[in-house]
Amino acid sequence: TFDYCVEEKLECGIELKGTEVKSIRLGKASIKEAWVAVEDGELIIHNMHISPYEMGSYFNQDPIRNRRLLAHKREIRKLAATVKQDGMTLIPLRVYLANNGLIKVELGVCKGKKNYDKRQTLKAKDAKREVERSQAY
């Protein structure tokens, strides 16, 4: 959240192949460079890296392929309208295993920060650290 400010959050499902699910359960997924776009009325996640499953052999998929996110049509339309505003983007915040065993992606509707906003974030973080240090003694 250093480079952007999260305005709104949304939980989505993700369309995966069998070996990708096993890799994510082993914690071998990265959303560091990932971003989401609305294409033809669907949410598509780009640049999400899921390492190939070691026991998967020829069943393994391309690690960086585009994957479809699952959400209600109404939510997708709302997100598409929001993203059309200046500076708004959809960024995956985390990938997690839900209580029912399904893999979910938490999306954030984000606005990029300017340099002075980043400096303010760093100042606030330093101040918080100083307060915690003084309370520890």
PyMOL commands that place a pseudoatom at each C-alpha (Angstrom):
pseudoatom trace, name=CA, resn=THR, resi=1, chain=A, elem=C, hetatm=0, pos=[0.000, 0.000, 0.000]
pseudoatom trace, name=CA, resn=PHE, resi=2, chain=A, elem=C, hetatm=0, pos=[3.045, 2.263, -0.244]
pseudoatom trace, name=CA, resn=ASP, resi=3, chain=A, elem=C, hetatm=0, pos=[2.570, 3.137, -3.936]
pseudoatom trace, name=CA, resn=TYR, resi=4, chain=A, elem=C, hetatm=0, pos=[-1.219, 3.424, -3.868]
pseudoatom trace, name=CA, resn=CYS, resi=5, chain=A, elem=C, hetatm=0, pos=[-4.152, 4.215, -1.610]
pseudoatom trace, name=CA, resn=VAL, resi=6, chain=A, elem=C, hetatm=0, pos=[-6.864, 1.534, -1.335]
pseudoatom trace, name=CA, resn=GLU, resi=7, chain=A, elem=C, hetatm=0, pos=[-10.322, 3.078, -1.769]
pseudoatom trace, name=CA, resn=GLU, resi=8, chain=A, elem=C, hetatm=0, pos=[-12.469, -0.088, -1.745]
pseudoatom trace, name=CA, resn=LYS, resi=9, chain=A, elem=C, hetatm=0, pos=[-11.991, -3.867, -1.328]
pseudoatom trace, name=CA, resn=LEU, resi=10, chain=A, elem=C, hetatm=0, pos=[-13.755, -6.809, -2.996]
pseudoatom trace, name=CA, resn=GLU, resi=11, chain=A, elem=C, hetatm=0, pos=[-13.452, -10.601, -2.692]
pseudoatom trace, name=CA, resn=CYS, resi=12, chain=A, elem=C, hetatm=0, pos=[-13.397, -12.616, -5.939]
pseudoatom trace, name=CA, resn=GLY, resi=13, chain=A, elem=C, hetatm=0, pos=[-12.970, -16.234, -6.880]
pseudoatom trace, name=CA, resn=ILE, resi=14, chain=A, elem=C, hetatm=0, pos=[-10.311, -17.260, -9.394]
pseudoatom trace, name=CA, resn=GLU, resi=15, chain=A, elem=C, hetatm=0, pos=[-10.507, -19.746, -12.262]
pseudoatom trace, name=CA, resn=LEU, resi=16, chain=A, elem=C, hetatm=0, pos=[-7.586, -22.188, -11.918]
pseudoatom trace, name=CA, resn=LYS, resi=17, chain=A, elem=C, hetatm=0, pos=[-6.419, -25.509, -13.331]
pseudoatom trace, name=CA, resn=GLY, resi=18, chain=A, elem=C, hetatm=0, pos=[-5.744, -28.485, -11.012]
pseudoatom trace, name=CA, resn=THR, resi=19, chain=A, elem=C, hetatm=0, pos=[-1.983, -28.175, -10.550]
pseudoatom trace, name=CA, resn=GLU, resi=20, chain=A, elem=C, hetatm=0, pos=[-2.264, -24.407, -9.986]
pseudoatom trace, name=CA, resn=VAL, resi=21, chain=A, elem=C, hetatm=0, pos=[-4.519, -25.048, -6.986]
pseudoatom trace, name=CA, resn=LYS, resi=22, chain=A, elem=C, hetatm=0, pos=[-1.936, -27.415, -5.510]
pseudoatom trace, name=CA, resn=SER, resi=23, chain=A, elem=C, hetatm=0, pos=[0.850, -24.844, -5.998]
pseudoatom trace, name=CA, resn=ILE, resi=24, chain=A, elem=C, hetatm=0, pos=[-1.174, -22.103, -4.296]
pseudoatom trace, name=CA, resn=ARG, resi=25, chain=A, elem=C, hetatm=0, pos=[-1.964, -24.414, -1.373]
pseudoatom trace, name=CA, resn=LEU, resi=26, chain=A, elem=C, hetatm=0, pos=[1.818, -24.882, -1.014]
pseudoatom trace, name=CA, resn=GLY, resi=27, chain=A, elem=C, hetatm=0, pos=[2.238, -21.086, -0.960]
pseudoatom trace, name=CA, resn=LYS, resi=28, chain=A, elem=C, hetatm=0, pos=[3.936, -20.784, -4.344]
pseudoatom trace, name=CA, resn=ALA, resi=29, chain=A, elem=C, hetatm=0, pos=[1.960, -17.861, -5.774]
pseudoatom trace, name=CA, resn=SER, resi=30, chain=A, elem=C, hetatm=0, pos=[3.098, -14.262, -6.185]
pseudoatom trace, name=CA, resn=ILE, resi=31, chain=A, elem=C, hetatm=0, pos=[0.994, -11.180, -6.909]
pseudoatom trace, name=CA, resn=LYS, resi=32, chain=A, elem=C, hetatm=0, pos=[3.868, -8.707, -6.606]
pseudoatom trace, name=CA, resn=GLU, resi=33, chain=A, elem=C, hetatm=0, pos=[3.610, -7.407, -10.200]
pseudoatom trace, name=CA, resn=ALA, resi=34, chain=A, elem=C, hetatm=0, pos=[-0.032, -8.399, -10.786]
pseudoatom trace, name=CA, resn=TRP, resi=35, chain=A, elem=C, hetatm=0, pos=[-2.849, -6.124, -11.925]
pseudoatom trace, name=CA, resn=VAL, resi=36, chain=A, elem=C, hetatm=0, pos=[-6.464, -6.615, -12.969]
pseudoatom trace, name=CA, resn=ALA, resi=37, chain=A, elem=C, hetatm=0, pos=[-8.327, -5.339, -16.038]
pseudoatom trace, name=CA, resn=VAL, resi=38, chain=A, elem=C, hetatm=0, pos=[-11.961, -5.463, -17.110]
pseudoatom trace, name=CA, resn=GLU, resi=39, chain=A, elem=C, hetatm=0, pos=[-12.026, -7.073, -20.574]
pseudoatom trace, name=CA, resn=ASP, resi=40, chain=A, elem=C, hetatm=0, pos=[-15.283, -7.942, -22.377]
pseudoatom trace, name=CA, resn=GLY, resi=41, chain=A, elem=C, hetatm=0, pos=[-17.273, -7.795, -19.142]
pseudoatom trace, name=CA, resn=GLU, resi=42, chain=A, elem=C, hetatm=0, pos=[-14.860, -10.113, -17.295]
pseudoatom trace, name=CA, resn=LEU, resi=43, chain=A, elem=C, hetatm=0, pos=[-12.163, -9.478, -14.706]
pseudoatom trace, name=CA, resn=ILE, resi=44, chain=A, elem=C, hetatm=0, pos=[-8.774, -10.753, -15.911]
pseudoatom trace, name=CA, resn=ILE, resi=45, chain=A, elem=C, hetatm=0, pos=[-5.714, -10.891, -13.659]
pseudoatom trace, name=CA, resn=HIS, resi=46, chain=A, elem=C, hetatm=0, pos=[-2.403, -10.281, -15.444]
pseudoatom trace, name=CA, resn=ASN, resi=47, chain=A, elem=C, hetatm=0, pos=[1.171, -11.092, -14.310]
pseudoatom trace, name=CA, resn=MET, resi=48, chain=A, elem=C, hetatm=0, pos=[0.161, -13.299, -11.385]
pseudoatom trace, name=CA, resn=HIS, resi=49, chain=A, elem=C, hetatm=0, pos=[2.910, -15.898, -11.032]
pseudoatom trace, name=CA, resn=ILE, resi=50, chain=A, elem=C, hetatm=0, pos=[2.021, -19.416, -9.876]
pseudoatom trace, name=CA, resn=SER, resi=51, chain=A, elem=C, hetatm=0, pos=[5.053, -21.711, -9.786]
pseudoatom trace, name=CA, resn=PRO, resi=52, chain=A, elem=C, hetatm=0, pos=[4.657, -25.055, -11.577]
pseudoatom trace, name=CA, resn=TYR, resi=53, chain=A, elem=C, hetatm=0, pos=[3.698, -27.935, -9.292]
pseudoatom trace, name=CA, resn=GLU, resi=54, chain=A, elem=C, hetatm=0, pos=[6.674, -30.316, -8.954]
pseudoatom trace, name=CA, resn=MET, resi=55, chain=A, elem=C, hetatm=0, pos=[4.597, -33.488, -9.359]
pseudoatom trace, name=CA, resn=GLY, resi=56, chain=A, elem=C, hetatm=0, pos=[2.439, -32.028, -12.153]
pseudoatom trace, name=CA, resn=SER, resi=57, chain=A, elem=C, hetatm=0, pos=[4.587, -33.033, -15.184]
pseudoatom trace, name=CA, resn=TYR, resi=58, chain=A, elem=C, hetatm=0, pos=[2.732, -32.199, -18.408]
pseudoatom trace, name=CA, resn=PHE, resi=59, chain=A, elem=C, hetatm=0, pos=[-0.403, -31.028, -16.546]
pseudoatom trace, name=CA, resn=ASN, resi=60, chain=A, elem=C, hetatm=0, pos=[1.388, -27.821, -15.468]
pseudoatom trace, name=CA, resn=GLN, resi=61, chain=A, elem=C, hetatm=0, pos=[0.204, -24.532, -16.978]
pseudoatom trace, name=CA, resn=ASP, resi=62, chain=A, elem=C, hetatm=0, pos=[2.137, -21.417, -18.011]
pseudoatom trace, name=CA, resn=PRO, resi=63, chain=A, elem=C, hetatm=0, pos=[3.170, -19.756, -14.695]
pseudoatom trace, name=CA, resn=ILE, resi=64, chain=A, elem=C, hetatm=0, pos=[2.212, -16.220, -15.809]
pseudoatom trace, name=CA, resn=ARG, resi=65, chain=A, elem=C, hetatm=0, pos=[-0.889, -16.881, -17.910]
pseudoatom trace, name=CA, resn=ASN, resi=66, chain=A, elem=C, hetatm=0, pos=[-3.876, -14.544, -17.603]
pseudoatom trace, name=CA, resn=ARG, resi=67, chain=A, elem=C, hetatm=0, pos=[-6.578, -15.919, -15.313]
pseudoatom trace, name=CA, resn=ARG, resi=68, chain=A, elem=C, hetatm=0, pos=[-10.253, -15.033, -15.044]
pseudoatom trace, name=CA, resn=LEU, resi=69, chain=A, elem=C, hetatm=0, pos=[-11.598, -13.716, -11.745]
pseudoatom trace, name=CA, resn=LEU, resi=70, chain=A, elem=C, hetatm=0, pos=[-15.110, -14.708, -10.715]
pseudoatom trace, name=CA, resn=ALA, resi=71, chain=A, elem=C, hetatm=0, pos=[-17.508, -12.005, -9.534]
pseudoatom trace, name=CA, resn=HIS, resi=72, chain=A, elem=C, hetatm=0, pos=[-21.149, -11.047, -10.027]
pseudoatom trace, name=CA, resn=LYS, resi=73, chain=A, elem=C, hetatm=0, pos=[-21.952, -9.123, -13.212]
pseudoatom trace, name=CA, resn=ARG, resi=74, chain=A, elem=C, hetatm=0, pos=[-23.269, -6.210, -11.163]
pseudoatom trace, name=CA, resn=GLU, resi=75, chain=A, elem=C, hetatm=0, pos=[-19.958, -5.971, -9.258]
pseudoatom trace, name=CA, resn=ILE, resi=76, chain=A, elem=C, hetatm=0, pos=[-17.944, -6.137, -12.491]
pseudoatom trace, name=CA, resn=ARG, resi=77, chain=A, elem=C, hetatm=0, pos=[-20.002, -3.301, -14.031]
pseudoatom trace, name=CA, resn=LYS, resi=78, chain=A, elem=C, hetatm=0, pos=[-19.511, -1.195, -10.901]
pseudoatom trace, name=CA, resn=LEU, resi=79, chain=A, elem=C, hetatm=0, pos=[-15.743, -1.836, -10.945]
pseudoatom trace, name=CA, resn=ALA, resi=80, chain=A, elem=C, hetatm=0, pos=[-15.533, -1.019, -14.666]
pseudoatom trace, name=CA, resn=ALA, resi=81, chain=A, elem=C, hetatm=0, pos=[-17.245, 2.336, -14.051]
pseudoatom trace, name=CA, resn=THR, resi=82, chain=A, elem=C, hetatm=0, pos=[-14.949, 3.091, -11.106]
pseudoatom trace, name=CA, resn=VAL, resi=83, chain=A, elem=C, hetatm=0, pos=[-11.775, 2.221, -13.023]
pseudoatom trace, name=CA, resn=LYS, resi=84, chain=A, elem=C, hetatm=0, pos=[-12.706, 4.629, -15.832]
pseudoatom trace, name=CA, resn=GLN, resi=85, chain=A, elem=C, hetatm=0, pos=[-12.129, 7.477, -13.361]
pseudoatom trace, name=CA, resn=ASP, resi=86, chain=A, elem=C, hetatm=0, pos=[-8.712, 9.156, -13.402]
pseudoatom trace, name=CA, resn=GLY, resi=87, chain=A, elem=C, hetatm=0, pos=[-5.925, 7.240, -11.727]
pseudoatom trace, name=CA, resn=MET, resi=88, chain=A, elem=C, hetatm=0, pos=[-8.024, 4.326, -10.452]
pseudoatom trace, name=CA, resn=THR, resi=89, chain=A, elem=C, hetatm=0, pos=[-6.708, 0.763, -10.886]
pseudoatom trace, name=CA, resn=LEU, resi=90, chain=A, elem=C, hetatm=0, pos=[-7.597, -2.729, -9.728]
pseudoatom trace, name=CA, resn=ILE, resi=91, chain=A, elem=C, hetatm=0, pos=[-4.800, -4.398, -7.785]
pseudoatom trace, name=CA, resn=PRO, resi=92, chain=A, elem=C, hetatm=0, pos=[-4.878, -7.828, -6.124]
pseudoatom trace, name=CA, resn=LEU, resi=93, chain=A, elem=C, hetatm=0, pos=[-4.057, -7.315, -2.447]
pseudoatom trace, name=CA, resn=ARG, resi=94, chain=A, elem=C, hetatm=0, pos=[-3.834, -10.951, -1.353]
pseudoatom trace, name=CA, resn=VAL, resi=95, chain=A, elem=C, hetatm=0, pos=[-4.540, -14.521, -2.424]
pseudoatom trace, name=CA, resn=TYR, resi=96, chain=A, elem=C, hetatm=0, pos=[-5.874, -16.774, 0.317]
pseudoatom trace, name=CA, resn=LEU, resi=97, chain=A, elem=C, hetatm=0, pos=[-7.636, -20.037, 1.042]
pseudoatom trace, name=CA, resn=ALA, resi=98, chain=A, elem=C, hetatm=0, pos=[-11.218, -19.403, 2.241]
pseudoatom trace, name=CA, resn=ASN, resi=99, chain=A, elem=C, hetatm=0, pos=[-12.868, -21.406, 5.033]
pseudoatom trace, name=CA, resn=ASN, resi=100, chain=A, elem=C, hetatm=0, pos=[-14.787, -23.502, 2.495]
pseudoatom trace, name=CA, resn=GLY, resi=101, chain=A, elem=C, hetatm=0, pos=[-11.559, -24.607, 0.760]
pseudoatom trace, name=CA, resn=LEU, resi=102, chain=A, elem=C, hetatm=0, pos=[-11.848, -22.280, -2.231]
pseudoatom trace, name=CA, resn=ILE, resi=103, chain=A, elem=C, hetatm=0, pos=[-9.040, -19.968, -3.296]
pseudoatom trace, name=CA, resn=LYS, resi=104, chain=A, elem=C, hetatm=0, pos=[-10.015, -16.298, -3.234]
pseudoatom trace, name=CA, resn=VAL, resi=105, chain=A, elem=C, hetatm=0, pos=[-8.380, -13.065, -4.382]
pseudoatom trace, name=CA, resn=GLU, resi=106, chain=A, elem=C, hetatm=0, pos=[-8.915, -9.819, -2.481]
pseudoatom trace, name=CA, resn=LEU, resi=107, chain=A, elem=C, hetatm=0, pos=[-9.071, -6.949, -4.977]
pseudoatom trace, name=CA, resn=GLY, resi=108, chain=A, elem=C, hetatm=0, pos=[-8.489, -3.331, -4.126]
pseudoatom trace, name=CA, resn=VAL, resi=109, chain=A, elem=C, hetatm=0, pos=[-9.748, -0.349, -6.089]
pseudoatom trace, name=CA, resn=CYS, resi=110, chain=A, elem=C, hetatm=0, pos=[-6.669, 1.829, -5.736]
pseudoatom trace, name=CA, resn=LYS, resi=111, chain=A, elem=C, hetatm=0, pos=[-5.477, 5.299, -6.579]
pseudoatom trace, name=CA, resn=GLY, resi=112, chain=A, elem=C, hetatm=0, pos=[-1.764, 5.916, -7.170]
pseudoatom trace, name=CA, resn=LYS, resi=113, chain=A, elem=C, hetatm=0, pos=[0.085, 8.091, -4.657]
pseudoatom trace, name=CA, resn=LYS, resi=114, chain=A, elem=C, hetatm=0, pos=[2.195, 11.119, -5.507]
pseudoatom trace, name=CA, resn=ASN, resi=115, chain=A, elem=C, hetatm=0, pos=[5.718, 11.481, -4.085]
pseudoatom trace, name=CA, resn=TYR, resi=116, chain=A, elem=C, hetatm=0, pos=[4.601, 13.807, -1.276]
pseudoatom trace, name=CA, resn=ASP, resi=117, chain=A, elem=C, hetatm=0, pos=[1.943, 11.264, -0.241]
pseudoatom trace, name=CA, resn=LYS, resi=118, chain=A, elem=C, hetatm=0, pos=[4.650, 8.590, -0.027]
pseudoatom trace, name=CA, resn=ARG, resi=119, chain=A, elem=C, hetatm=0, pos=[6.763, 10.876, 2.169]
pseudoatom trace, name=CA, resn=GLN, resi=120, chain=A, elem=C, hetatm=0, pos=[3.785, 11.433, 4.468]
pseudoatom trace, name=CA, resn=THR, resi=121, chain=A, elem=C, hetatm=0, pos=[3.278, 7.663, 4.703]
pseudoatom trace, name=CA, resn=LEU, resi=122, chain=A, elem=C, hetatm=0, pos=[6.933, 7.190, 5.676]
pseudoatom trace, name=CA, resn=LYS, resi=123, chain=A, elem=C, hetatm=0, pos=[6.705, 9.968, 8.301]
pseudoatom trace, name=CA, resn=ALA, resi=124, chain=A, elem=C, hetatm=0, pos=[3.579, 8.394, 9.825]
pseudoatom trace, name=CA, resn=LYS, resi=125, chain=A, elem=C, hetatm=0, pos=[5.249, 4.973, 9.880]
pseudoatom trace, name=CA, resn=ASP, resi=126, chain=A, elem=C, hetatm=0, pos=[8.354, 6.423, 11.607]
pseudoatom trace, name=CA, resn=ALA, resi=127, chain=A, elem=C, hetatm=0, pos=[6.209, 8.241, 14.183]
pseudoatom trace, name=CA, resn=LYS, resi=128, chain=A, elem=C, hetatm=0, pos=[4.273, 5.050, 14.920]
pseudoatom trace, name=CA, resn=ARG, resi=129, chain=A, elem=C, hetatm=0, pos=[7.533, 3.124, 15.350]
pseudoatom trace, name=CA, resn=GLU, resi=130, chain=A, elem=C, hetatm=0, pos=[8.850, 5.776, 17.792]
pseudoatom trace, name=CA, resn=VAL, resi=131, chain=A, elem=C, hetatm=0, pos=[5.654, 5.592, 19.875]
pseudoatom trace, name=CA, resn=GLU, resi=132, chain=A, elem=C, hetatm=0, pos=[5.880, 1.786, 20.027]
pseudoatom trace, name=CA, resn=ARG, resi=133, chain=A, elem=C, hetatm=0, pos=[9.541, 2.012, 21.037]
pseudoatom trace, name=CA, resn=SER, resi=134, chain=A, elem=C, hetatm=0, pos=[8.802, 4.456, 23.852]
pseudoatom trace, name=CA, resn=GLN, resi=135, chain=A, elem=C, hetatm=0, pos=[5.951, 2.259, 25.138]
pseudoatom trace, name=CA, resn=ALA, resi=136, chain=A, elem=C, hetatm=0, pos=[8.194, -0.811, 25.207]
pseudoatom trace, name=CA, resn=TYR, resi=137, chain=A, elem=C, hetatm=0, pos=[10.355, 0.662, 27.993]
for i in range(1, 137): cmd.bond("trace and resi %d" % i, "trace and resi %d" % (i + 1))
show_as sticks, trace
zoom trace
